[in-house]
Amino acid sequence: MLQQSIPNFQLSEAALDLRAPLSSKIRKGGWWLRIFTLVSVDFTLLTIAWILAEYRAFWHGENFYSSMLITIFIQIGALAVQGTYEPGNKRHDYGNMIKTMIFAHGIILLVCILYQPIEDISRFTLIAFWFTSTSLICSGRFGVNLLLEYLRSKEKLGKNSIFIICSEDEREQIIGFIQKENRYKILGFSNSDSLDKSNRLETLEKINQLGATEVLVSWDAIKNRMFLCWLFQASGIMVHIVPMELKPIYRDTVFHNIGGMTCLSFVSPVLTGRDFWLKRVFDFCFSSLFLLSTFPIYIAIAIAIKLDSPGPIFYKQTRIGLSSQEFKVWKFRTMRTDADKMQKELEALNETKDGVLFKIKDDPRVTRVGKFLRRYSLDELPQLFNVVLGEMSLVGPRPLPTRDVDKFSERHFIRQEVLPGVTGMWQVSGRSDILDFDQVMKLDLRYIENWSLWLDFQILFKTVQVVLKKEGAY
């Protein structure tokens, strides 16, 4: 099947771990050099912009250097969060850069109010700095892109490694197209049946072992397009599909022209590597502060539970998390102590359409205090301990019990490739009113494919609104 001589090895030896994908990206060449170059250029240009904006204070301002460093780090941080240092078209999207710089200056204005060292910056300086920094960043990025294209055309840059999956009758034509580009090194190729259900994992592991950064796939070779694209993406591999006769279906899906072929390209997902840890730091800081500030509420709820019914304060249940690993989720107990045993007797009353989830509107197992806690989602508060421990995120697909995951079909397991969340798209789009698991999957995939810190903020804010309005809660 594979037309390349590759040593055999066990799949378990190359398990994917979304928490530590940086080594694969460094292995795949150019990643660290591109980021270092772009950040260095941006830092230099922003320094020049600051000097031009506040030239009068260059020799006299007490806080010149601290003010400059704070503002520059805010801007570079905003550019990083928006993905302008990542591969793909975002580093060519000048409109996105302008919007990012406007957002960064909004943060700078807030810091001006709260942070002493830059409180004396004049309005003129801020306006001048925004104009000069935005102009220089866009001009600098344009120049870097031109330089990279020139060096690539002169074969001064290393070639990207690519693996081809197509039928035998397409192979010569596709290889001919790729060789026109002069920037790809073909590591190998395989027939279309290498993506069959029985072969796809072995194929992925062997491509990973080769160190390919990109895979070009014939459209007819993909049987389950969404699942296969995610499988490659989760390994940090960009996917090109050819030929292409439909519109992009993901936010980061772009058309590329490779030697005259039009391909639909899927860049690596955002919830890996740097973005995984950026989200993790945000989760840890926010949940820790929230736990400390709401500790009296925890005490009050604990007392109410003990007075209402016999049994423990907390309820721990096995849920399925990242990479389908089991963990114990913490909640305030809202049901009788024999609730799990009663569930088997209540399966016939399940209101979900496909039976994957278990939902009953008037569940007889819920206690009086439990009904109140569920109405305002207060029973979920202890899950912040799971967030602090790194087992969950503030926002993400909800962790499901083993009983629900056992009913998954293959395509459903895509949601297990990210940390589960305390809240998510499902919770702010209907909560318990959504009884079709396919609809839940669509919402989870929409979140995964469109993730950003800003989206997390939006979902958290909307969660507060949904909880206060008691929408879909039971």
C-alpha positions as a Markdown table, in Angstrom:
| # | Residue | x | y | z |
|---|---|---|---|---|
| 1 | Met | 0.0 | 0.0 | 0.0 |
| 2 | Leu | 2.6 | 2.6 | 1.0 |
| 3 | Gln | 5.0 | 3.1 | -1.8 |
| 4 | Gln | 7.9 | 4.2 | 0.4 |
| 5 | Ser | 10.2 | 1.9 | 2.4 |
| 6 | Ile | 9.5 | 2.8 | 6.0 |
| 7 | Pro | 10.5 | 0.8 | 9.2 |
| 8 | Asn | 7.7 | -0.9 | 11.1 |
| 9 | Phe | 6.7 | 0.3 | 14.6 |
| 10 | Gln | 3.8 | 0.0 | 17.0 |
| 11 | Leu | 1.2 | 2.8 | 16.9 |
| 12 | Ser | 1.3 | 3.1 | 20.7 |
| 13 | Glu | 4.9 | 4.4 | 20.4 |
| 14 | Ala | 3.7 | 7.5 | 18.5 |
| 15 | Ala | 0.6 | 8.5 | 20.4 |
| 16 | Leu | -0.5 | 12.1 | 19.8 |
| 17 | Asp | -0.4 | 14.5 | 22.8 |
| 18 | Leu | -2.0 | 17.9 | 22.2 |
| 19 | Arg | -0.3 | 19.2 | 25.4 |
| 20 | Ala | 3.2 | 18.9 | 23.9 |
| 21 | Pro | 3.2 | 19.3 | 20.1 |
| 22 | Leu | 6.0 | 21.8 | 20.0 |
| 23 | Ser | 8.7 | 19.2 | 19.4 |
| 24 | Ser | 7.0 | 18.1 | 16.2 |
| 25 | Lys | 6.7 | 21.7 | 15.0 |
| 26 | Ile | 10.4 | 22.3 | 15.6 |
| 27 | Arg | 11.2 | 19.1 | 13.9 |
| 28 | Lys | 9.3 | 20.2 | 10.8 |
| 29 | Gly | 11.7 | 23.1 | 10.2 |
| 30 | Gly | 11.3 | 26.8 | 9.8 |
| 31 | Trp | 8.8 | 27.2 | 12.6 |
| 32 | Trp | 11.1 | 28.8 | 15.1 |
| 33 | Leu | 13.1 | 30.7 | 12.5 |
| 34 | Arg | 9.9 | 32.3 | 11.1 |
| 35 | Ile | 8.6 | 33.3 | 14.5 |
| 36 | Phe | 12.0 | 34.7 | 15.6 |
| 37 | Thr | 12.4 | 36.7 | 12.4 |
| 38 | Leu | 8.9 | 38.2 | 12.4 |
| 39 | Val | 8.9 | 39.0 | 16.2 |
| 40 | Ser | 12.4 | 40.6 | 15.9 |
| 41 | Val | 11.3 | 42.7 | 12.9 |
| 42 | Asp | 8.1 | 43.8 | 14.7 |
| 43 | Phe | 9.9 | 44.6 | 17.9 |
| 44 | Thr | 12.5 | 46.8 | 16.0 |
| 45 | Leu | 9.7 | 48.6 | 14.0 |
| 46 | Leu | 7.6 | 49.2 | 17.1 |
| 47 | Thr | 10.7 | 50.6 | 18.9 |
| 48 | Ile | 11.2 | 53.0 | 16.0 |
| 49 | Ala | 7.5 | 53.9 | 16.0 |
| 50 | Trp | 7.7 | 54.7 | 19.8 |
| 51 | Ile | 10.8 | 56.9 | 19.4 |
| 52 | Leu | 9.1 | 58.8 | 16.5 |
| 53 | Ala | 5.9 | 59.3 | 18.5 |
| 54 | Glu | 7.6 | 60.5 | 21.7 |
| 55 | Tyr | 10.8 | 62.0 | 20.4 |
| 56 | Arg | 10.6 | 64.9 | 22.8 |
| 57 | Ala | 10.7 | 62.6 | 25.8 |
| 58 | Phe | 13.6 | 60.5 | 24.5 |
| 59 | Trp | 16.2 | 62.4 | 26.6 |
| 60 | His | 13.8 | 63.7 | 29.4 |
| 61 | Gly | 11.0 | 61.2 | 30.1 |
| 62 | Glu | 11.6 | 59.2 | 33.3 |
| 63 | Asn | 9.5 | 56.3 | 32.2 |
| 64 | Phe | 10.5 | 56.3 | 28.5 |
| 65 | Tyr | 11.9 | 52.7 | 28.5 |
| 66 | Ser | 9.3 | 51.1 | 30.8 |
| 67 | Ser | 6.4 | 52.7 | 28.8 |
| 68 | Met | 7.9 | 51.6 | 25.5 |
| 69 | Leu | 8.5 | 48.0 | 26.6 |
| 70 | Ile | 5.0 | 47.7 | 28.1 |
| 71 | Thr | 3.3 | 49.0 | 24.9 |
| 72 | Ile | 5.4 | 46.9 | 22.6 |
| 73 | Phe | 4.8 | 43.7 | 24.5 |
| 74 | Ile | 1.1 | 44.4 | 24.5 |
| 75 | Gln | 1.1 | 44.8 | 20.7 |
| 76 | Ile | 3.3 | 41.8 | 20.0 |
| 77 | Gly | 1.1 | 39.7 | 22.3 |
| 78 | Ala | -2.0 | 40.8 | 20.4 |
| 79 | Leu | -0.4 | 40.0 | 17.1 |
| 80 | Ala | 0.6 | 36.6 | 18.4 |
| 81 | Val | -2.9 | 35.8 | 19.7 |
| 82 | Gln | -4.4 | 36.7 | 16.3 |
| 83 | Gly | -2.1 | 34.2 | 14.7 |
| 84 | Thr | 0.0 | 36.6 | 12.6 |
| 85 | Tyr | 3.2 | 34.6 | 13.4 |
| 86 | Glu | 1.6 | 31.3 | 12.3 |
| 87 | Pro | 1.8 | 29.7 | 8.9 |
| 88 | Gly | -1.0 | 30.4 | 6.5 |
| 89 | Asn | -2.6 | 33.6 | 5.1 |
| 90 | Lys | -3.0 | 35.4 | 8.4 |
| 91 | Arg | 0.5 | 36.9 | 8.2 |
| 92 | His | -0.5 | 38.4 | 4.8 |
| 93 | Asp | -3.8 | 39.7 | 6.1 |
| 94 | Tyr | -3.1 | 43.4 | 6.6 |
| 95 | Gly | -6.7 | 44.2 | 7.4 |
| 96 | Asn | -6.5 | 41.8 | 10.3 |
| 97 | Met | -3.3 | 43.4 | 11.4 |
| 98 | Ile | -4.9 | 46.9 | 11.5 |
| 99 | Lys | -7.8 | 45.6 | 13.6 |
| 100 | Thr | -5.4 | 43.9 | 15.9 |
| 101 | Met | -3.4 | 47.1 | 16.4 |
| 102 | Ile | -6.6 | 48.9 | 17.2 |
| 103 | Phe | -7.5 | 46.3 | 19.8 |
| 104 | Ala | -3.9 | 46.4 | 21.3 |
| 105 | His | -4.2 | 50.2 | 21.6 |
| 106 | Gly | -7.5 | 49.8 | 23.5 |
| 107 | Ile | -5.6 | 47.6 | 26.0 |
| 108 | Ile | -2.8 | 50.2 | 26.2 |
| 109 | Leu | -5.4 | 52.9 | 27.0 |
| 110 | Leu | -6.7 | 50.7 | 29.8 |
| 111 | Val | -3.1 | 50.1 | 31.1 |
| 112 | Cys | -2.6 | 53.9 | 31.0 |
| 113 | Ile | -5.4 | 54.3 | 33.5 |
| 114 | Leu | -4.4 | 51.4 | 35.8 |
| 115 | Tyr | -0.6 | 51.3 | 35.6 |
| 116 | Gln | 1.6 | 54.1 | 37.1 |
| 117 | Pro | 4.6 | 54.1 | 34.8 |
| 118 | Ile | 2.7 | 55.1 | 31.7 |
| 119 | Glu | 0.0 | 57.2 | 33.1 |
| 120 | Asp | 1.7 | 60.4 | 31.9 |
| 121 | Ile | 1.6 | 59.5 | 28.2 |
| 122 | Ser | -0.1 | 62.2 | 26.2 |
| 123 | Arg | -3.0 | 61.7 | 23.8 |
| 124 | Phe | -0.9 | 62.9 | 21.0 |
| 125 | Thr | 1.8 | 60.3 | 21.7 |
| 126 | Leu | -0.8 | 57.5 | 21.7 |
| 127 | Ile | -2.4 | 58.6 | 18.5 |
| 128 | Ala | 1.0 | 59.2 | 16.8 |
| 129 | Phe | 2.2 | 55.8 | 18.1 |
| 130 | Trp | -0.9 | 54.0 | 16.8 |
| 131 | Phe | -0.5 | 55.5 | 13.3 |
| 132 | Thr | 3.3 | 55.0 | 13.0 |
| 133 | Ser | 3.3 | 51.5 | 14.5 |
| 134 | Thr | 0.4 | 50.3 | 12.4 |
| 135 | Ser | 2.0 | 51.7 | 9.2 |
| 136 | Leu | 5.5 | 50.3 | 10.0 |
| 137 | Ile | 4.1 | 46.8 | 11.0 |
| 138 | Cys | 2.2 | 46.5 | 7.8 |
| 139 | Ser | 5.1 | 47.8 | 5.7 |
| 140 | Gly | 7.6 | 45.6 | 7.5 |
| 141 | Arg | 5.4 | 42.5 | 7.1 |
| 142 | Phe | 5.0 | 43.3 | 3.4 |
| 143 | Gly | 8.8 | 43.6 | 3.0 |
| 144 | Val | 9.4 | 40.3 | 4.9 |
| 145 | Asn | 6.9 | 38.5 | 2.7 |
| 146 | Leu | 8.5 | 39.9 | -0.5 |
| 147 | Leu | 12.0 | 38.8 | 0.8 |
| 148 | Leu | 10.8 | 35.3 | 1.6 |
| 149 | Glu | 9.2 | 34.9 | -1.8 |
| 150 | Tyr | 12.4 | 36.1 | -3.5 |
| 151 | Leu | 14.6 | 33.7 | -1.4 |
| 152 | Arg | 12.2 | 30.9 | -2.1 |
| 153 | Ser | 12.4 | 31.6 | -5.9 |
| 154 | Lys | 16.2 | 31.5 | -5.7 |
| 155 | Glu | 16.1 | 28.2 | -3.7 |
| 156 | Lys | 17.9 | 29.9 | -0.7 |
| 157 | Leu | 15.3 | 28.6 | 1.7 |
| 158 | Gly | 14.8 | 25.0 | 2.8 |
| 159 | Lys | 12.0 | 23.1 | 1.1 |
| 160 | Asn | 8.8 | 22.1 | 2.8 |
| 161 | Ser | 8.4 | 18.3 | 3.1 |
| 162 | Ile | 5.2 | 16.9 | 1.6 |
| 163 | Phe | 3.6 | 13.5 | 1.3 |
| 164 | Ile | 1.1 | 12.6 | -1.5 |
| 165 | Ile | -2.0 | 10.4 | -1.2 |
| 166 | Cys | -3.7 | 9.8 | -4.5 |
| 167 | Ser | -4.6 | 7.1 | -7.0 |
| 168 | Glu | -1.9 | 5.8 | -9.3 |
| 169 | Asp | -3.3 | 7.4 | -12.4 |
| 170 | Glu | -3.2 | 10.8 | -10.8 |
| 171 | Arg | 0.3 | 10.5 | -9.3 |
| 172 | Glu | 2.5 | 11.6 | -12.3 |
| 173 | Gln | 0.4 | 14.7 | -12.9 |
| 174 | Ile | 0.3 | 15.8 | -9.3 |
| 175 | Ile | 4.1 | 15.2 | -8.9 |
| 176 | Gly | 4.6 | 17.4 | -12.0 |
| 177 | Phe | 2.5 | 20.2 | -10.5 |
| 178 | Ile | 4.4 | 20.1 | -7.2 |
| 179 | Gln | 7.8 | 20.1 | -8.8 |
| 180 | Lys | 6.9 | 23.4 | -10.6 |
| 181 | Glu | 6.8 | 25.1 | -7.2 |
| 182 | Asn | 10.5 | 24.5 | -6.4 |
| 183 | Arg | 9.7 | 24.7 | -2.7 |
| 184 | Tyr | 8.6 | 21.1 | -1.9 |
| 185 | Lys | 10.5 | 18.0 | -1.1 |
| 186 | Ile | 8.4 | 14.9 | -1.8 |
| 187 | Leu | 9.0 | 12.4 | 1.0 |
| 188 | Gly | 6.8 | 9.7 | -0.4 |
| 189 | Phe | 3.4 | 8.7 | -1.7 |
| 190 | Ser | 0.7 | 6.2 | -1.1 |
| 191 | Asn | -2.5 | 4.9 | -2.9 |
| 192 | Ser | -6.0 | 6.1 | -2.0 |
| 193 | Asp | -6.7 | 2.9 | 0.0 |
| 194 | Ser | -4.2 | 4.0 | 2.6 |
| 195 | Leu | -7.0 | 6.3 | 4.0 |
| 196 | Asp | -9.4 | 3.4 | 4.4 |
| 197 | Lys | -10.8 | 2.9 | 7.9 |
| 198 | Ser | -8.5 | -0.1 | 8.5 |
| 199 | Asn | -5.3 | 1.7 | 7.3 |
| 200 | Arg | -5.7 | 5.4 | 8.1 |
| 201 | Leu | -4.0 | 5.3 | 11.6 |
| 202 | Glu | -1.0 | 3.3 | 10.4 |
| 203 | Thr | -0.7 | 5.7 | 7.4 |
| 204 | Leu | -0.8 | 8.8 | 9.7 |
| 205 | Glu | 1.9 | 7.3 | 12.0 |
| 206 | Lys | 4.2 | 6.5 | 9.1 |
| 207 | Ile | 3.8 | 10.0 | 7.7 |
| 208 | Asn | 4.6 | 11.4 | 11.1 |
| 209 | Gln | 7.7 | 9.3 | 11.3 |
| 210 | Leu | 8.9 | 10.6 | 8.0 |
| 211 | Gly | 8.5 | 14.2 | 9.3 |
| 212 | Ala | 6.2 | 15.5 | 6.7 |
| 213 | Thr | 4.9 | 19.1 | 7.3 |
| 214 | Glu | 2.2 | 18.9 | 4.7 |
| 215 | Val | 0.0 | 16.2 | 3.0 |
| 216 | Leu | -1.5 | 16.6 | -0.5 |
| 217 | Val | -4.6 | 14.4 | -0.9 |
| 218 | Ser | -6.7 | 13.6 | -3.9 |
| 219 | Trp | -10.4 | 14.6 | -3.2 |
| 220 | Asp | -11.5 | 11.1 | -4.2 |
| 221 | Ala | -9.1 | 9.5 | -1.7 |
| 222 | Ile | -11.0 | 10.8 | 1.3 |
| 223 | Lys | -13.9 | 8.8 | 2.5 |
| 224 | Asn | -14.7 | 10.8 | 5.7 |
| 225 | Arg | -13.4 | 14.2 | 5.0 |
| 226 | Met | -14.1 | 16.0 | 8.3 |
| 227 | Phe | -12.6 | 13.1 | 10.4 |
| 228 | Leu | -9.5 | 12.7 | 8.1 |
| 229 | Cys | -8.8 | 16.4 | 8.0 |
| 230 | Trp | -9.0 | 16.7 | 11.8 |
| 231 | Leu | -6.8 | 13.6 | 12.2 |
| 232 | Phe | -4.0 | 15.2 | 10.2 |
| 233 | Gln | -4.6 | 18.6 | 11.8 |
| 234 | Ala | -4.3 | 17.1 | 15.3 |
| 235 | Ser | -0.8 | 15.9 | 14.3 |
| 236 | Gly | 0.2 | 19.4 | 13.2 |
| 237 | Ile | 0.1 | 18.6 | 9.5 |
| 238 | Met | -1.3 | 21.0 | 6.9 |
| 239 | Val | -3.7 | 19.3 | 4.5 |
| 240 | His | -4.1 | 20.2 | 0.8 |
| 241 | Ile | -7.0 | 18.7 | -1.1 |
| 242 | Val | -7.1 | 18.6 | -4.9 |
| 243 | Pro | -9.1 | 19.1 | -7.1 |
| 244 | Met | -11.5 | 21.5 | -5.4 |
| 245 | Glu | -15.1 | 22.2 | -6.3 |
| 246 | Leu | -16.6 | 23.6 | -3.1 |
| 247 | Lys | -16.2 | 26.5 | -0.7 |
| 248 | Pro | -14.1 | 26.5 | 2.4 |
| 249 | Ile | -15.9 | 25.0 | 5.4 |
| 250 | Tyr | -13.6 | 26.1 | 8.3 |
| 251 | Arg | -12.4 | 29.5 | 9.4 |
| 252 | Asp | -8.7 | 28.7 | 8.7 |
| 253 | Thr | -9.3 | 26.9 | 5.4 |
| 254 | Val | -7.7 | 28.7 | 2.5 |
| 255 | Phe | -7.2 | 28.1 | -1.2 |
| 256 | His | -3.6 | 27.6 | -2.4 |
| 257 | Asn | -2.2 | 27.4 | -5.8 |
| 258 | Ile | 0.5 | 24.8 | -6.1 |
| 259 | Gly | 2.1 | 24.6 | -9.5 |
| 260 | Gly | -1.2 | 25.5 | -11.2 |
| 261 | Met | -3.3 | 23.2 | -9.1 |
| 262 | Thr | -6.0 | 24.8 | -6.9 |
| 263 | Cys | -6.0 | 23.1 | -3.5 |
| 264 | Leu | -8.1 | 23.6 | -0.4 |
| 265 | Ser | -5.7 | 23.8 | 2.6 |
| 266 | Phe | -6.4 | 23.1 | 6.2 |
| 267 | Val | -3.9 | 24.6 | 8.6 |
| 268 | Ser | -3.1 | 23.0 | 11.9 |
| 269 | Pro | -5.8 | 23.6 | 14.6 |
| 270 | Val | -5.3 | 26.4 | 17.1 |
| 271 | Leu | -5.8 | 24.3 | 20.3 |
| 272 | Thr | -2.3 | 22.9 | 20.3 |
| 273 | Gly | 1.1 | 24.0 | 21.2 |
| 274 | Arg | 1.4 | 27.7 | 22.1 |
| 275 | Asp | -2.4 | 28.2 | 22.0 |
| 276 | Phe | -3.0 | 25.3 | 24.3 |
| 277 | Trp | -0.7 | 26.8 | 26.9 |
| 278 | Leu | -2.0 | 30.3 | 26.4 |
| 279 | Lys | -5.5 | 29.0 | 27.1 |
| 280 | Arg | -4.2 | 26.9 | 30.0 |
| 281 | Val | -2.6 | 30.0 | 31.7 |
| 282 | Phe | -5.8 | 32.0 | 31.3 |
| 283 | Asp | -7.9 | 29.1 | 32.7 |
| 284 | Phe | -5.6 | 28.7 | 35.7 |
| 285 | Cys | -5.4 | 32.4 | 36.6 |
| 286 | Phe | -9.1 | 33.1 | 36.1 |
| 287 | Ser | -10.4 | 29.9 | 38.0 |
| 288 | Ser | -7.9 | 30.4 | 40.9 |
| 289 | Leu | -9.1 | 34.0 | 41.4 |
| 290 | Phe | -12.7 | 33.0 | 41.1 |
| 291 | Leu | -12.3 | 30.2 | 43.6 |
| 292 | Leu | -10.8 | 32.6 | 46.2 |
| 293 | Ser | -13.4 | 35.3 | 45.7 |
| 294 | Thr | -16.4 | 32.9 | 45.9 |
| 295 | Phe | -15.3 | 30.7 | 48.8 |
| 296 | Pro | -18.1 | 32.0 | 51.1 |
| 297 | Ile | -20.6 | 30.8 | 48.5 |
| 298 | Tyr | -19.1 | 27.3 | 48.5 |
| 299 | Ile | -19.5 | 27.2 | 52.3 |
| 300 | Ala | -23.2 | 28.3 | 52.1 |
| 301 | Ile | -24.0 | 25.7 | 49.5 |
| 302 | Ala | -22.3 | 23.0 | 51.5 |
| 303 | Ile | -24.4 | 23.8 | 54.6 |
| 304 | Ala | -27.6 | 23.9 | 52.5 |
| 305 | Ile | -26.9 | 20.4 | 51.0 |
| 306 | Lys | -26.2 | 18.8 | 54.4 |
| 307 | Leu | -29.4 | 20.3 | 55.9 |
| 308 | Asp | -31.5 | 19.2 | 52.9 |
| 309 | Ser | -30.6 | 15.5 | 52.5 |
| 310 | Pro | -28.2 | 12.9 | 53.9 |
| 311 | Gly | -25.1 | 12.2 | 51.9 |
| 312 | Pro | -21.8 | 13.8 | 50.9 |
| 313 | Ile | -21.5 | 17.5 | 49.8 |
| 314 | Phe | -19.7 | 16.8 | 46.6 |
| 315 | Tyr | -20.5 | 14.3 | 43.8 |
| 316 | Lys | -17.6 | 12.8 | 41.9 |
| 317 | Gln | -18.3 | 11.0 | 38.6 |
| 318 | Thr | -16.0 | 9.5 | 36.0 |
| 319 | Arg | -16.0 | 11.5 | 32.8 |
| 320 | Ile | -14.1 | 11.2 | 29.6 |
| 321 | Gly | -11.6 | 14.0 | 28.9 |
| 322 | Leu | -8.7 | 14.9 | 26.6 |
| 323 | Ser | -7.6 | 12.0 | 24.4 |
| 324 | Ser | -10.4 | 9.9 | 25.9 |
| 325 | Gln | -8.7 | 9.7 | 29.3 |
| 326 | Glu | -10.9 | 9.2 | 32.3 |
| 327 | Phe | -10.9 | 11.7 | 35.2 |
| 328 | Lys | -13.2 | 12.5 | 38.1 |
| 329 | Val | -15.4 | 15.6 | 37.7 |
| 330 | Trp | -16.4 | 17.5 | 40.8 |
| 331 | Lys | -19.9 | 18.8 | 41.3 |
| 332 | Phe | -22.1 | 19.8 | 44.3 |
| 333 | Arg | -24.4 | 16.9 | 44.9 |
| 334 | Thr | -27.9 | 17.6 | 43.6 |
| 335 | Met | -29.4 | 14.1 | 43.6 |
| 336 | Arg | -30.1 | 11.2 | 46.0 |
| 337 | Thr | -27.1 | 9.1 | 46.9 |
| 338 | Asp | -28.5 | 6.1 | 44.9 |
| 339 | Ala | -29.0 | 8.2 | 41.7 |
| 340 | Asp | -26.6 | 6.2 | 39.6 |
| 341 | Lys | -28.4 | 2.9 | 40.4 |
| 342 | Met | -31.7 | 4.5 | 39.6 |
| 343 | Gln | -30.6 | 5.7 | 36.1 |
| 344 | Lys | -30.8 | 2.2 | 34.7 |
| 345 | Glu | -34.5 | 2.1 | 35.7 |
| 346 | Leu | -35.1 | 5.5 | 34.1 |
| 347 | Glu | -33.4 | 4.9 | 30.7 |
| 348 | Ala | -36.9 | 4.4 | 29.1 |
| 349 | Leu | -37.7 | 8.0 | 30.1 |
| 350 | Asn | -34.7 | 9.4 | 28.3 |
| 351 | Glu | -35.8 | 12.5 | 26.2 |
| 352 | Thr | -32.8 | 12.7 | 23.8 |
| 353 | Lys | -33.5 | 11.6 | 20.2 |
| 354 | Asp | -30.5 | 9.4 | 19.6 |
| 355 | Gly | -30.0 | 8.1 | 23.2 |
| 356 | Val | -26.3 | 9.3 | 23.4 |
| 357 | Leu | -27.1 | 11.8 | 26.1 |
| 358 | Phe | -29.3 | 11.1 | 29.2 |
| 359 | Lys | -31.8 | 13.9 | 29.9 |
| 360 | Ile | -35.1 | 13.9 | 31.9 |
| 361 | Lys | -36.8 | 17.2 | 32.5 |
| 362 | Asp | -38.5 | 16.3 | 35.8 |
| 363 | Asp | -35.8 | 13.9 | 37.1 |
| 364 | Pro | -37.2 | 12.2 | 40.3 |
| 365 | Arg | -33.6 | 11.8 | 41.7 |
| 366 | Val | -33.0 | 15.6 | 42.1 |
| 367 | Thr | -33.3 | 17.0 | 45.7 |
| 368 | Arg | -35.0 | 20.3 | 46.7 |
| 369 | Val | -31.7 | 22.1 | 47.1 |
| 370 | Gly | -30.4 | 20.4 | 43.9 |
| 371 | Lys | -33.2 | 21.9 | 41.8 |
| 372 | Phe | -32.2 | 25.4 | 42.9 |
| 373 | Leu | -28.5 | 24.7 | 42.3 |
| 374 | Arg | -29.2 | 23.3 | 38.8 |
| 375 | Arg | -31.5 | 26.2 | 37.9 |
| 376 | Tyr | -28.6 | 28.6 | 38.3 |
| 377 | Ser | -25.8 | 26.1 | 37.4 |
| 378 | Leu | -24.3 | 26.5 | 40.9 |
| 379 | Asp | -23.7 | 22.7 | 41.1 |
| 380 | Glu | -21.0 | 23.2 | 38.4 |
| 381 | Leu | -18.8 | 25.5 | 40.6 |
| 382 | Pro | -16.5 | 22.7 | 42.0 |
| 383 | Gln | -15.4 | 22.0 | 38.5 |
| 384 | Leu | -13.1 | 25.0 | 38.8 |
| 385 | Phe | -10.9 | 22.6 | 40.9 |
| 386 | Asn | -10.7 | 20.4 | 37.8 |
| 387 | Val | -9.7 | 23.5 | 35.8 |
| 388 | Val | -6.9 | 24.3 | 38.2 |
| 389 | Leu | -5.7 | 20.7 | 38.1 |
| 390 | Gly | -5.6 | 20.9 | 34.3 |
| 391 | Glu | -8.2 | 18.2 | 33.7 |
| 392 | Met | -10.7 | 20.8 | 32.3 |
| 393 | Ser | -10.8 | 24.2 | 30.7 |
| 394 | Leu | -13.2 | 27.0 | 31.5 |
| 395 | Val | -14.6 | 26.8 | 27.9 |
| 396 | Gly | -14.8 | 23.7 | 25.7 |
| 397 | Pro | -16.9 | 20.6 | 24.9 |
| 398 | Arg | -18.7 | 19.3 | 28.0 |
| 399 | Pro | -17.1 | 16.1 | 29.5 |
| 400 | Leu | -19.5 | 13.2 | 29.1 |
| 401 | Pro | -20.0 | 10.2 | 31.3 |
| 402 | Thr | -18.6 | 6.8 | 30.1 |
| 403 | Arg | -22.2 | 5.7 | 29.4 |
| 404 | Asp | -22.6 | 8.4 | 26.8 |
| 405 | Val | -19.2 | 8.0 | 25.2 |
| 406 | Asp | -19.8 | 4.3 | 24.8 |
| 407 | Lys | -22.5 | 5.2 | 22.3 |
| 408 | Phe | -20.2 | 7.4 | 20.2 |
| 409 | Ser | -19.7 | 6.7 | 16.5 |
| 410 | Glu | -16.2 | 7.2 | 15.1 |
| 411 | Arg | -16.7 | 10.9 | 14.0 |
| 412 | His | -17.8 | 11.9 | 17.6 |
| 413 | Phe | -14.4 | 11.3 | 19.0 |
| 414 | Ile | -13.1 | 14.5 | 17.4 |
| 415 | Arg | -14.5 | 16.4 | 20.4 |
| 416 | Gln | -12.2 | 14.4 | 22.7 |
| 417 | Glu | -9.0 | 15.9 | 21.2 |
| 418 | Val | -9.4 | 19.1 | 23.2 |
| 419 | Leu | -9.8 | 19.8 | 27.0 |
| 420 | Pro | -13.4 | 19.5 | 28.1 |
| 421 | Gly | -15.0 | 22.7 | 29.5 |
| 422 | Val | -17.1 | 23.9 | 32.3 |
| 423 | Thr | -19.2 | 25.8 | 29.7 |
| 424 | Gly | -19.2 | 25.8 | 26.0 |
| 425 | Met | -21.2 | 26.5 | 22.8 |
| 426 | Trp | -23.7 | 23.8 | 23.7 |
| 427 | Gln | -24.5 | 25.5 | 27.1 |
| 428 | Val | -25.0 | 29.0 | 25.6 |
| 429 | Ser | -27.1 | 27.7 | 22.7 |
| 430 | Gly | -29.9 | 25.9 | 24.4 |
| 431 | Arg | -28.4 | 23.8 | 27.2 |
| 432 | Ser | -30.8 | 21.0 | 28.2 |
| 433 | Asp | -33.2 | 22.1 | 25.4 |
| 434 | Ile | -30.9 | 20.6 | 22.8 |
| 435 | Leu | -31.8 | 16.9 | 22.7 |
| 436 | Asp | -30.1 | 15.9 | 19.5 |
| 437 | Phe | -26.4 | 14.9 | 20.0 |
| 438 | Asp | -25.6 | 15.6 | 16.3 |
| 439 | Gln | -26.5 | 19.3 | 17.0 |
| 440 | Val | -24.2 | 19.2 | 20.1 |
| 441 | Met | -21.4 | 17.9 | 17.9 |
| 442 | Lys | -21.9 | 20.7 | 15.3 |
| 443 | Leu | -21.7 | 23.3 | 18.1 |
| 444 | Asp | -18.6 | 21.6 | 19.6 |
| 445 | Leu | -16.8 | 21.5 | 16.2 |
| 446 | Arg | -17.7 | 25.1 | 15.5 |
| 447 | Tyr | -16.0 | 26.0 | 18.8 |
| 448 | Ile | -12.9 | 23.9 | 18.1 |
| 449 | Glu | -12.4 | 25.2 | 14.5 |
| 450 | Asn | -13.0 | 28.9 | 15.5 |
| 451 | Trp | -11.3 | 29.0 | 18.8 |
| 452 | Ser | -9.7 | 32.3 | 20.1 |
| 453 | Leu | -9.4 | 33.8 | 23.5 |
| 454 | Trp | -11.9 | 36.4 | 22.4 |
| 455 | Leu | -14.4 | 33.6 | 21.7 |
| 456 | Asp | -13.8 | 32.2 | 25.2 |
| 457 | Phe | -14.6 | 35.6 | 26.7 |
| 458 | Gln | -17.8 | 35.8 | 24.6 |
| 459 | Ile | -18.9 | 32.4 | 25.7 |
| 460 | Leu | -18.1 | 33.1 | 29.4 |
| 461 | Phe | -20.1 | 36.4 | 29.2 |
| 462 | Lys | -23.0 | 34.7 | 27.5 |
| 463 | Thr | -22.9 | 31.9 | 30.1 |
| 464 | Val | -23.6 | 34.4 | 32.8 |
| 465 | Gln | -26.6 | 35.8 | 30.9 |
| 466 | Val | -28.0 | 32.3 | 30.2 |
| 467 | Val | -27.6 | 31.3 | 33.9 |
| 468 | Leu | -29.3 | 34.4 | 35.2 |
| 469 | Lys | -32.2 | 33.9 | 32.8 |
| 470 | Lys | -32.4 | 30.2 | 33.7 |
| 471 | Glu | -32.5 | 29.3 | 30.0 |
| 472 | Gly | -32.7 | 25.5 | 29.3 |
| 473 | Ala | -31.9 | 24.6 | 32.9 |
| 474 | Tyr | -33.2 | 21.5 | 34.6 |
